[in-house]
Structures are given as C-alpha cells and as structure tokens.
C-alpha cells in the first residue's frame, strides 16, 4: 500500500487567491509558512528556519472556506497530496516545485481562530515567521 499525504501547520503568507481553471472550475491558492527552531550546540543561540509551501485547493466546498478565512497571518492546518510540477520562470529557466493539493474528497483544512474552532489561540504579529 502506498500513501501520498502531507500534514502541515503554519501561517498563511498572503491572502488566498481564487482562480478559474481551464475547465471553468474554481480553485484556491495560498502560501503557508512552517518553521523549525533549535538551539545551536556551539553558540547556545536559538536558530530558526522557515519553509514555504504552495497550497492548492480543488475541493469546491473548501474553496469558499479558504476565500473567507485564508488571510495573511491566519494559523491553519492543511492535509493533502504532494504534487511535483515543472515550470519556466520569467527568464525561461526551467524550475520545479512541490505543491500540497487538496482535491475533492481528499485532504482537509482547519483554521485556528474563533470562527472555525473551539480551540482558540490568539496569535500576535510577533509570532508570524515573516
């Protein structure tokens, strides 16, 4: 049995965008920042590393939820499939990236705020990793 599943908890980097696909279906995209921190053994200094993830939502019911709630700084859990794709940048250089995709009937999104959850955590601007 194989499993392609990623679960991330982080902060929305910019307000979600809702777009139309070639076959006239709506989908939403946003970036998600996750961070790791550790204490450097040599210096004793706390180090932090932030990773950025591209999130794409193809689940019709979740697109509206994302449109309303995936605002910059919102804390969110996403679970979906990892999909790799290649593209050309503005200079024509071929690059590759990984997206976390939430399709119909797969994956989930949980927003950690008063409207969406009884487990409310207030997040200050100082805690957002960007």
C-alpha positions in Angstrom: 0.0 0.0 0.0 1.3 3.5 -0.9 0.4 6.8 0.7 0.9 10.3 -0.5 -0.1 12.6 2.3 1.4 15.7 3.9 0.1 17.4 7.0 1.3 20.9 7.8 0.5 23.5 10.5 1.7 27.0 9.8 0.8 30.6 8.9 -0.8 31.9 5.7 1.8 34.1 3.9 -0.7 36.1 1.9 -4.4 36.2 1.4 -5.7 33.3 -0.7 -6.5 33.8 -4.4 -9.4 32.1 -6.1 -8.9 31.4 -9.8 -10.7 29.6 -12.6 -9.2 26.5 -14.2 -9.2 25.8 -17.9 -12.3 23.7 -17.5 -14.1 26.6 -15.6 -13.8 25.1 -12.1 -12.8 27.4 -9.2 -9.7 26.6 -7.2 -7.8 28.5 -4.4 -4.1 29.0 -3.8 -2.1 30.4 -0.9 1.3 30.1 0.6 1.9 28.6 4.0 5.0 29.2 6.2 6.2 26.5 8.6 9.1 27.0 11.0 11.6 24.8 12.9 13.7 26.2 15.7 16.6 24.7 17.6 19.4 25.6 19.9 22.8 25.7 18.3 25.1 23.4 20.3 28.2 25.5 19.7 26.8 29.0 20.4 23.7 28.3 22.5 21.9 30.6 20.2 18.3 29.8 19.1 18.2 29.2 15.4 15.0 29.3 13.2 14.4 28.1 9.7 11.2 28.8 7.7 9.9 26.7 4.8 7.3 28.0 2.4 4.7 25.7 0.9 2.3 26.2 -2.1 -1.2 25.1 -1.2 -3.8 24.5 -3.9 -7.4 23.7 -3.1 -9.6 22.0 -5.7 -12.4 20.9 -3.3 -15.4 23.1 -4.3 -16.7 23.3 -0.7 -13.4 24.2 0.7 -12.7 26.9 -1.9 -15.2 29.3 -0.3 -13.9 28.5 3.2 -10.4 29.3 2.0 -11.6 32.5 0.3 -13.1 33.8 3.6 -10.5 32.6 6.1 -7.1 32.2 4.5 -5.9 35.7 5.3 -2.3 36.7 5.8 -1.2 35.6 9.3 -4.0 33.1 9.9 -2.9 29.9 11.6 -4.0 26.8 9.6 -3.6 23.0 9.3 -3.7 21.6 5.8 -3.6 18.0 4.8 -3.3 16.9 1.2 -1.3 15.2 -1.5 2.2 16.3 -2.6 2.4 17.0 -6.3 5.5 18.0 -8.2 5.5 20.2 -11.3 7.9 21.9 -13.6 7.5 25.4 -15.0 9.6 28.1 -16.7 10.4 31.3 -14.9 10.3 34.8 -16.5 13.8 34.3 -17.8 12.8 31.0 -19.4 14.7 28.9 -17.0 13.0 25.5 -16.2 12.3 25.1 -12.4 10.5 22.5 -10.3 8.3 22.9 -7.3 6.1 20.9 -4.9 2.5 21.8 -4.2 0.2 20.4 -1.5 -3.1 19.8 -3.2 -6.5 19.3 -1.6 -8.8 17.7 -4.1 -12.5 16.7 -3.9 -12.9 14.1 -1.2 -9.3 14.2 -0.1 -7.5 16.3 2.5 -8.7 18.8 5.0 -8.2 22.4 6.2 -8.6 23.6 9.8 -8.4 27.3 10.6 -7.4 28.0 14.2 -9.5 31.0 15.0 -12.7 31.9 17.0 -15.0 31.4 14.0 -13.7 28.0 13.0 -12.7 26.2 16.2 -13.4 26.0 19.9 -9.6 25.6 20.5 -8.9 29.3 20.0 -5.3 30.6 20.2 -4.6 34.3 19.8 -1.6 34.8 17.5 0.4 38.1 17.8 2.2 39.7 14.8 5.5 38.9 16.6 4.8 35.1 16.3 4.3 35.2 12.5 7.5 34.0 10.9 7.7 36.7 8.2 
